[in-house]
């Protein structure tokens, strides 16, 4: 949104601005932790198999050379990190943005159309989050377990509705206070 279009937009309360900044920081920290965990686990697994494995075989040592269930743990961390990314992309305007329909309405209507679009997008995201909650609830009811660890899988799956709810709620904040909406990049790569 350009400065001219934000001129008539209501200012966001300071508490909302701070809450959104903290919210974004927490999502980024969780995503970085998840992807950092993946890197450490997979590098440890490869080093274990490729460095310790030959040593174990040379001395006829029985045992695990790599990291137990490294691929499974990485997939679980990927789910958490990826769905944090939904909210992060919304907060930074780095999500994919199709250019269909741009310029169809007069530019004077832009702020109103943006707010309507934010409400529609937020509603859609919260709808997806609702179905994600139903999915997680079905996993809880069926007592589905994570392979290799025999722990409930639903806490990991909870990242799915949480990611969509995070994005959906942000769109409602953007509709209420357009000044919070991040500026879109000048071009898409």
C-alpha positions in Angstrom: 0.0 0.0 0.0 1.5 3.4 -1.0 1.8 6.3 1.4 -1.0 8.1 -0.5 -3.4 5.2 0.0 -2.5 5.0 3.7 -3.2 8.6 4.3 -6.9 8.1 5.2 -6.3 4.7 7.0 -6.7 4.6 10.8 -3.6 4.4 12.8 -3.0 1.1 14.6 -2.9 1.1 18.4 0.6 0.8 19.8 -0.3 -2.4 21.6 -1.5 -4.0 18.4 1.7 -3.1 16.6 3.8 -4.5 19.4 1.7 -7.7 19.6 2.1 -8.3 15.9 5.9 -7.7 16.1 6.2 -10.2 18.9 3.8 -12.6 17.1 6.0 -12.4 14.0 9.2 -12.9 16.0 7.9 -16.0 17.8 6.8 -17.5 14.4 10.3 -16.8 13.0 12.0 -18.3 16.0 9.9 -21.5 15.8 10.5 -21.8 12.1 14.3 -21.2 12.4 14.4 -23.7 15.3 12.5 -26.3 13.2 14.7 -25.9 10.1 17.9 -25.7 12.2 16.9 -28.9 13.9 16.4 -30.5 10.5 19.9 -29.4 9.4 21.6 -30.7 12.6 19.8 -34.0 12.6 20.4 -34.8 9.0 24.0 -33.7 9.1 24.5 -35.8 12.2 22.9 -38.7 10.5 25.0 -38.5 7.4 28.2 -38.0 9.3 27.3 -40.9 11.6 26.7 -43.2 8.7 29.5 -42.0 6.5 32.2 -41.5 9.2 31.3 -43.7 12.1 29.8 -46.5 9.9 33.1 -47.5 8.3 34.8 -47.4 11.7 32.1 -49.6 13.3 32.4 -52.0 10.4 36.2 -52.1 10.6 36.2 -53.0 14.3 33.1 -55.2 13.9 31.1 -53.0 16.3 27.4 -53.5 16.4 25.2 -50.5 16.8 23.5 -47.4 15.2 26.0 -45.3 13.3 23.5 -42.6 12.2 20.8 -40.7 14.1 17.9 -42.9 14.9 14.8 -42.0 12.9 16.5 -38.8 11.5 14.2 -38.7 8.4 11.0 -39.1 10.4 12.1 -36.4 12.9 13.0 -34.1 10.0 9.6 -34.6 8.4 7.9 -33.7 11.7 10.0 -30.6 12.1 9.3 -29.7 8.4 5.6 -29.7 9.1 6.1 -27.3 12.0 8.5 -25.0 10.2 6.5 -25.0 7.0 3.2 -24.0 8.6 4.9 -21.3 10.6 5.9 -20.1 7.1 2.3 -19.5 6.2 2.0 -16.8 8.8 5.5 -15.5 8.1 4.8 -15.1 4.4 1.6 -13.2 5.3 3.4 -10.9 7.7 6.1 -10.0 5.2 4.1 -10.1 1.9 6.4 -12.7 0.6 3.7 -15.2 -0.4 2.9 -15.9 -4.1 0.6 -13.2 -5.4 -1.2 -13.8 -8.7 -1.6 -10.6 -10.7 -5.0 -11.6 -12.1 -7.6 -8.8 -11.6 -5.1 -6.1 -10.8 -6.3 -2.8 -12.4 -9.9 -4.0 -12.8 -11.2 -1.4 -10.4 -10.5 2.3 -10.2 -7.4 3.2 -8.1 -9.6 5.3 -5.9 -11.4 2.2 -4.8 -8.1 0.5 -3.9 -8.1 0.9 -0.1 -11.7 -0.3 0.2 -11.1 -3.2 -2.2 -7.9 -4.1 -0.3 -9.8 -4.2 3.0 -12.6 -6.3 1.5 -10.0 -8.7 0.0 -8.3 -8.9 3.5 -11.6 -9.9 5.1 -12.3 -12.5 2.4 -8.8 -13.9 2.6 -8.9 -13.9 6.4 -12.2 -15.8 6.4 -10.9 -18.3 3.9 -7.7 -18.9 6.0 -9.8 -19.3 9.1 -12.0 -21.8 7.3 -9.0 -23.8 6.3 -7.8 -23.6 9.9 -11.2 -25.0 11.0 -10.8 -28.0 8.8 -7.3 -28.4 10.0 -8.7 -28.5 13.6 -11.1 -31.2 12.5 -8.2 -33.1 11.0 -6.2 -32.8 14.3 -9.2 -33.8 16.3 -9.7 -36.9 14.2 -6.1 -37.8 14.9 -6.6 -37.3 18.6 -9.8 -39.4 18.5 -8.1 -42.2 16.6 -5.0 -42.0 18.8 -2.7 -41.9 15.8 0.9 -42.3 16.8 4.1 -41.0 15.3 6.1 -43.7 13.6 9.3 -44.8 15.3 8.5 -42.9 18.5 5.0 -44.2 19.5 3.9 -40.7 20.7 0.7 -38.9 19.7 1.0 -37.2 16.3 -1.6 -34.5 16.9 0.8 -32.0 18.6 2.8 -32.0 15.4 -0.3 -31.8 13.2 -1.5 -28.8 15.3 0.9 -26.7 13.4 -1.4 -27.0 10.3 -4.4 -25.1 11.7 -2.1 -22.8 13.8 -0.4 -21.6 10.6 -3.6 -20.9 8.7 -5.2 -19.3 11.8 -2.1 -17.1 12.1 -2.4 -15.9 8.5 -6.2 -15.5 8.7 -6.0 -13.4 11.9 -3.4 -11.2 10.3 -5.6 -10.5 7.4 -8.3 -9.3 9.8 -5.7 -7.0 11.4 -4.8 -5.7 8.0 -8.5 -5.0 7.2 -8.9 -3.1 10.5 -5.7 -1.2 10.3 -4.4 -1.1 6.7 -1.2 0.6 7.8 -0.1 -2.8 9.3 -0.2 -4.5 5.9 3.3 -5.0 4.6 4.3 -3.4 1.4 4.3 -5.8 -1.5 7.6 -6.3 -3.3 8.0 -4.2 -6.5 8.4 -7.4 -8.5 7.9 -11.1 -8.1 10.8 -13.4 -8.8 
